[in-house]
Amino acid sequence: MLKILHSADWHLGKRLQEYSRLPEQQLVLEEITEIAEREKVDLVLLAGDLFDTFNPSHEAVELFYKTLRRLSNEGKRPIVAISGNHDSTQFVSAPNPLAKEMGILFYSQYDQQFTPEKLDSGLEITNSASGFVELKLPQLEFPVRIILAPYANEVLLKTYLGDEDKEAELRKVLGQQWQKLADDFCDEKGVNLFMGHFFFMKEGEKPEAEPESERPILHVGGAQAIYTHLIPKTIQYAALGHLHRYHAVDQNPCPVVYSSSPLSYSFSEANQEKKVVLIEASPAQTVKYQAIPLKQGRPLYQKNFSNLASTLEWLHENPYCFVEVIFETETSIDAETRKAIMKAHDGIVSLIPKLTGDHQFEDGSLQAEDLGQDMGTLFSRYYQSAKGLEPNEEIKLLFNEIIGQTDNEETA
């Protein structure tokens, strides 16, 4: 039996406004490593968004590689990681020649292939193709096959997959490619896995909301999501990244699971319990999987208060958290009240007035209730309020590009 640990969306270097999350990230990654040791995990899957920006800080990079060294148990526990929409494909795959010697395989570009070889750790790369790797772990009698689907935008996907039929949706082409890999390599003599960083959903169901901390993934071929039925039927478990809440999107053709991020990274994720997933797999058998809650890191809360006394009481009772305080007031928060609240807690990210008096708001104006919406939605509402019409696709893409550049500058 093969024991697998599935995690994703570490977003190393992520900040919550002026607050660095690196100390918490260090603690939660130590917790994940302890879980891998305690559960005697054979293989680790990291499903993208390893870093939060294309140019991560030195501290984030150092934490990442030190964690992987421990998590790999000095090369005895293989780790396979793919890139997400926040990662630089070149940066992620650059350390492969050295990392491979520790049993750590990075996959970020669809034309990438691993060279079949036996490593000093005893791990063997027995087969490889674009978007696929087969491994033989020394303690197991059967091979492990993984279809690899890192994030790629429409341009990169067209470059790799081709565009013979310009009307065909890229999600359909991706499904055909995954099916070909499964037909060529995935039989019942090994464990067959899929790992991807995309927006997956069950066709016909309401899509899961993307987290506020995620810049919207560009539409793939005009489609907002990739359907779960495109995962080949021979796959026994699909390890996904991108959505930050733990949940199984589908159970057909296999468990299709988002592991969640290890920390809450925005207030749209407030009160979520973060997890990693432990999987037990054998050839030709239905996998068993369970989510293991993570305890480290500051929780995020959004709290409404109507008076100063109850605000201060709650803040004193909950010192280890980040909180967005929404304070009810008829006009505005006076300076003395604001000072008392901000002085009472070191994790107040925002102090927002909620006006309860007889105030009229112009259509399109933003209020406290709107704060859970993503940046793209807020921008569209602002643009509509200012211009009287919805922004077109070109303006939306330009806004997303500017947001991405701003994130990179803030963490450079």
C-alpha positions as a printed Julia matrix, in Angstrom:
412×3 Matrix{Float64}:
   0.0    0.0     0.0
   1.17   3.52   -0.91
   0.61   6.38    1.57
   0.44   9.84    0.0
   0.27  13.3     1.52
  -1.5   15.91   -0.63
  -1.03  19.63    0.01
  -1.21  22.79   -2.1
  -1.32  26.58   -2.18
   1.44  27.28    0.3
   1.8   30.84   -1.1
   5.13  31.31    0.66
   5.89  35.0     1.16
   2.21  35.93    1.28
   1.36  39.03    3.29
  -1.9   40.12    4.86
  -1.63  43.83    4.12
   1.31  44.96    6.28
   1.54  41.66    8.18
   4.1   39.04    7.14
   2.82  35.46    7.34
   6.26  33.83    7.16
   6.48  33.01   10.89
   3.11  31.24   10.69
   4.08  29.54    7.44
   7.18  28.15    9.09
   5.09  26.73   11.94
   2.45  25.14    9.71
   5.05  23.63    7.36
   6.75  22.07   10.38
   3.35  20.67   11.33
   2.9   19.2     7.84
   6.34  17.6     8.04
   5.46  16.11   11.44
   2.26  14.65    9.97
   4.24  13.05    7.13
   6.62  11.49    9.65
   3.88  10.35   12.04
   1.81   8.77    9.26
   4.88   7.2     7.6
   4.01   8.8     4.26
   5.71   7.35    1.16
   5.08  10.19   -1.3
   4.17  13.91   -1.12
   2.18  15.76   -3.79
   2.3   19.59   -3.86
  -0.36  20.89   -6.25
   0.9   24.36   -7.14
   1.11  27.96   -5.89
   4.24  27.1    -3.96
   5.1   30.8    -3.76
   2.88  33.86   -3.77
   4.71  35.79   -6.5
   6.89  35.18   -9.52
   9.82  36.74   -7.63
   9.62  35.41   -4.06
  11.7   36.9    -1.29
  14.93  35.29   -0.11
  13.23  34.35    3.17
  10.37  32.59    1.36
  12.76  30.65   -0.87
  14.93  29.6     2.07
  11.88  28.39    4.01
  10.68  26.44    0.98
  13.88  24.5     0.37
  14.58  23.84    4.05
  11.05  22.5     4.41
  11.37  20.22    1.38
  14.65  18.81    2.67
  12.97  17.82    5.94
   9.74  16.75    4.27
  11.66  14.48    1.9
  13.34  12.83    4.89
  16.75  13.56    3.4
  15.72  12.1     0.03
  13.96   8.96    1.28
  10.43  10.34    0.71
   9.82  11.54   -2.87
   8.1   14.88   -3.42
   6.44  15.83   -6.71
   5.47  19.49   -7.07
   3.83  21.43   -9.89
   3.57  25.18  -10.47
   0.42  27.23  -10.01
  -0.78  30.54  -11.42
   1.26  32.47   -8.81
   4.5   30.64   -9.64
   7.16  31.39  -12.22
   7.57  28.28  -14.37
  11.28  29.0   -14.9
  11.93  29.64  -11.2
  10.11  26.51  -10.03
  11.84  24.1   -12.41
  15.34  25.67  -12.19
  16.6   23.58   -9.21
  15.56  20.24  -10.76
  19.1   18.89  -11.44
  20.03  19.25   -7.77
  16.59  18.71   -6.21
  16.16  15.45   -8.12
  19.06  13.96   -6.18
  16.93  14.47   -3.05
  13.94  12.78   -4.69
  12.22  16.14   -5.3
  10.72  16.6    -8.76
   9.45  19.99   -9.97
   7.18  20.13  -13.01
   6.13  23.48  -14.44
   6.27  23.4   -18.26
   4.25  21.17  -20.52
   7.18  20.31  -22.8
   9.26  19.19  -19.81
  10.28  15.54  -19.47
  12.24  13.74  -16.79
  15.11  11.47  -17.79
  14.54   7.85  -16.67
  17.19   6.97  -14.11
  17.81   5.42  -10.7
  18.77   7.91   -7.99
  21.08   7.32   -5.04
  18.07   7.32   -2.7
  16.76   4.21   -4.47
  13.95   6.1    -6.22
  13.67   5.28   -9.9
  12.17   7.41  -12.65
  11.05   4.53  -14.85
   9.08   6.37  -17.51
   8.35   9.92  -18.58
   6.5   11.94  -21.18
   5.25  15.49  -21.5
   2.79  15.84  -18.62
   3.6   12.46  -17.1
   6.07  10.7   -14.83
   6.26   7.12  -13.54
   8.15   6.37  -10.33
   9.31   3.18   -8.64
   9.78   3.54   -4.89
  12.25   1.02   -3.4
   9.82  -0.16   -0.69
   6.97  -0.85   -3.13
   6.46  -3.65   -5.64
   4.36  -1.55   -8.03
   4.98   1.7    -9.94
   3.34   5.07   -9.26
   2.08   6.98  -12.31
   1.24  10.7   -12.15
  -0.39  12.82  -14.85
   0.94  16.34  -14.26
  -1.15  19.41  -15.07
   0.53  22.6   -13.83
  -1.18  25.89  -14.46
  -0.6   27.36  -17.89
  -2.33  30.28  -19.53
  -4.06  30.01  -22.88
  -1.01  31.06  -24.89
   1.25  28.43  -23.31
  -1.37  25.73  -23.67
  -1.84  26.51  -27.35
   1.93  26.44  -27.89
   2.15  22.97  -26.39
  -1.17  21.41  -27.37
  -1.59  23.04  -30.76
  -4.57  24.82  -32.19
  -5.64  22.86  -35.25
  -9.3   23.48  -34.53
  -9.6   27.09  -33.44
 -13.18  26.53  -32.33
 -12.3   23.69  -29.96
 -12.17  24.56  -26.29
  -8.8   24.03  -24.7
 -10.36  22.1   -21.85
 -11.44  19.49  -24.4
  -7.92  19.33  -25.82
  -6.51  18.97  -22.31
  -8.91  16.1   -21.63
  -7.82  14.36  -24.81
  -4.16  14.74  -23.87
  -4.76  13.36  -20.37
  -6.69  10.44  -21.82
  -3.85   9.63  -24.23
  -1.35   9.62  -21.36
  -3.63   7.33  -19.36
  -4.08   4.99  -22.32
  -0.32   4.83  -22.89
   0.87   4.44  -19.29
  -1.87   3.82  -16.72
  -2.93   0.2   -16.37
  -4.08  -1.71  -13.29
  -0.57  -2.87  -12.39
   0.31   0.43  -10.73
  -1.19   3.32   -8.75
  -2.48   6.0   -11.12
  -2.71   9.61   -9.93
  -3.53  13.04  -11.37
  -2.19  16.34  -10.04
  -3.4   19.68  -11.4
  -3.67  23.38  -10.65
  -6.83  24.55  -12.38
 -10.39  25.51  -11.58
 -12.18  22.14  -11.68
 -15.9   21.65  -11.27
 -18.53  19.02  -11.95
 -20.32  19.88  -15.18
 -23.75  21.34  -14.54
 -23.11  22.36  -10.94
 -22.65  25.88   -9.57
 -18.92  26.71   -9.6
 -17.0   27.15   -6.35
 -16.06  30.78   -5.71
 -12.36  31.54   -6.15
 -10.72  32.88   -2.98
 -10.29  36.63   -2.65
  -6.52  36.19   -2.36
  -6.36  34.55   -5.79
  -6.02  36.69   -8.86
  -8.63  35.28  -11.25
  -7.24  32.57  -13.49
  -7.57  33.59  -17.12
 -10.36  31.77  -18.86
  -9.15  28.62  -20.57
 -10.39  28.74  -24.13
 -13.27  30.94  -23.01
 -14.29  28.47  -20.31
 -14.19  29.33  -16.64
 -13.56  25.78  -15.47
 -12.34  22.35  -16.46
 -14.84  19.56  -15.93
 -14.05  16.62  -13.69
 -15.28  14.08  -16.23
 -12.2   14.94  -18.35
 -10.02  13.12  -15.81
  -9.36   9.61  -17.2
 -11.3    6.73  -15.63
  -8.12   4.82  -14.79
  -7.07   7.59  -12.38
  -7.6    6.64   -8.73
  -7.13  10.06   -7.08
  -6.9   13.64   -8.41
  -4.87  16.0    -6.2
  -5.82  19.6    -6.95
  -4.62  23.06   -6.05
  -6.01  26.58   -6.58
  -9.16  26.73   -4.46
  -8.23  27.31   -0.81
 -11.07  25.4     0.9
 -10.79  21.66    1.48
 -13.48  19.83   -0.48
 -14.04  17.0    -2.91
 -15.36  18.4    -6.2
 -16.47  14.99   -7.4
 -16.18  11.28   -6.67
 -16.37  10.23  -10.3
 -14.26   8.95  -11.97
 -12.3    9.13   -8.68
 -12.0   11.44   -5.67
 -11.22  14.89   -7.13
  -9.98  16.82   -4.12
  -8.76  20.3    -3.21
  -6.54  19.93   -0.13
  -6.92  23.6     0.94
  -4.19  26.11    1.64
  -2.32  25.59    4.93
  -3.33  29.04    6.23
  -6.26  31.39    5.67
  -4.91  34.07    3.36
  -7.87  36.44    3.08
 -10.99  37.26    5.04
 -13.08  35.41    2.47
 -11.46  32.34    4.07
 -12.31  33.4     7.63
 -13.35  30.52    9.91
 -12.16  27.86    7.46
 -10.4   24.85    8.94
  -7.25  24.2     6.91
  -6.13  20.66    6.15
  -3.82  18.26    4.35
  -5.06  15.02    2.81
  -3.73  11.55    3.59
  -4.36   8.96    0.87
  -3.91   5.18    0.93
  -3.67   3.62   -2.52
  -3.02   0.22   -4.08
  -3.19  -0.87   -7.72
  -6.72  -1.45   -9.09
  -8.3   -0.52   -5.74
 -10.49   2.38   -4.66
  -8.36   4.76   -2.63
  -9.05   5.69    0.97
  -8.48   9.3     1.94
  -8.94  11.49    4.98
  -8.42  15.17    5.71
  -6.13  15.99    8.63
  -6.79  19.41   10.23
  -3.9   21.83   10.65
  -3.64  23.68   13.95
  -0.82  26.18   13.42
  -1.19  29.77   12.28
  -3.41  32.68   13.23
  -7.08  32.25   12.35
  -8.84  35.07   10.49
 -12.11  36.54   11.77
 -14.57  39.16   10.62
 -16.38  40.54   13.67
 -19.24  43.0    13.99
 -19.52  45.15   17.14
 -21.99  47.79   18.2
 -20.18  49.24   21.22
 -16.65  49.74   22.5
 -16.94  47.55   25.62
 -17.88  44.38   23.73
 -15.21  45.11   21.11
 -12.44  45.38   23.7
 -13.68  42.32   25.58
 -13.57  40.12   22.47
 -10.17  41.44   21.4
  -8.66  40.68   24.84
 -10.16  37.18   24.81
  -8.8   36.39   21.3
  -5.21  37.66   21.19
  -3.82  35.19   18.59
  -5.69  35.98   15.37
  -6.07  38.5    12.61
  -9.36  40.33   12.67
 -11.33  42.69   10.49
 -13.39  44.78   12.9
 -16.66  46.19   11.59
 -17.88  48.79   14.07
 -21.45  50.06   14.01
 -21.76  53.82   14.35
 -24.26  56.48   13.33
 -21.7   58.73   11.67
 -18.03  57.77   11.93
 -15.62  56.23   14.42
 -14.26  58.99   16.63
 -10.52  59.25   17.23
 -10.65  58.14   20.86
 -12.66  55.0    20.07
 -10.42  54.16   17.13
  -7.29  54.55   19.27
  -8.71  52.32   22.03
  -9.59  49.55   19.58
  -6.31  49.62   17.67
  -4.29  49.64   20.9
  -6.13  46.59   22.27
  -4.87  44.07   19.7
  -1.82  43.56   17.48
  -3.7   41.76   14.71
  -6.34  44.25   13.62
  -6.04  44.35    9.85
  -8.93  46.74    9.22
 -11.27  48.86   11.32
 -14.33  49.61    9.23
 -17.29  51.8    10.14
 -20.76  50.42    9.46
 -23.07  53.39    9.34
 -26.39  52.8    11.05
 -27.84  56.32   10.71
 -30.21  57.48    7.99
 -27.59  57.71    5.24
 -28.24  57.37    1.54
 -25.64  55.65   -0.62
 -25.32  56.2    -4.3
 -25.84  53.13   -6.45
 -22.61  51.21   -6.77
 -21.02  52.58   -3.6
 -19.15  50.09   -1.43
 -20.15  49.24    2.11
 -18.81  46.88    4.8
 -20.95  44.03    3.48
 -19.06  44.15    0.16
 -15.61  43.44    1.61
 -15.73  39.68    1.02
 -15.85  40.18   -2.74
 -12.76  39.65   -4.89
 -10.75  42.53   -6.35
 -12.07  41.97   -9.86
 -15.69  42.25   -8.71
 -14.96  45.38   -6.68
 -13.21  46.96   -9.65
 -16.15  46.18  -11.93
 -18.54  47.77   -9.45
 -16.38  50.87   -9.14
 -16.03  51.17  -12.92
 -19.77  50.79  -13.39
 -20.44  53.42  -10.74
 -17.97  55.88  -12.29
 -18.64  55.23  -15.98
 -22.19  53.92  -16.04
 -21.25  50.7   -17.85
 -19.44  47.39  -17.31
 -15.7   47.29  -18.11
 -14.94  45.34  -21.28
 -12.66  42.28  -21.35
  -9.6   44.29  -22.4
  -9.95  46.59  -19.39
 -10.5   43.62  -17.06
  -7.36  41.89  -18.34
  -5.37  45.12  -17.95
  -6.6   45.46  -14.36
  -5.58  41.85  -13.55
  -2.14  42.5   -15.07
  -1.69  45.65  -12.95
  -2.74  43.78   -9.79
  -0.2   41.07  -10.57
   2.59  43.59  -11.08
   1.69  45.35   -7.83
   1.87  42.08   -5.88
   5.31  41.37   -7.32
   6.6   44.86   -6.43
   5.32  44.61   -2.85
   7.25  41.4    -2.18
  10.38  42.14   -4.22
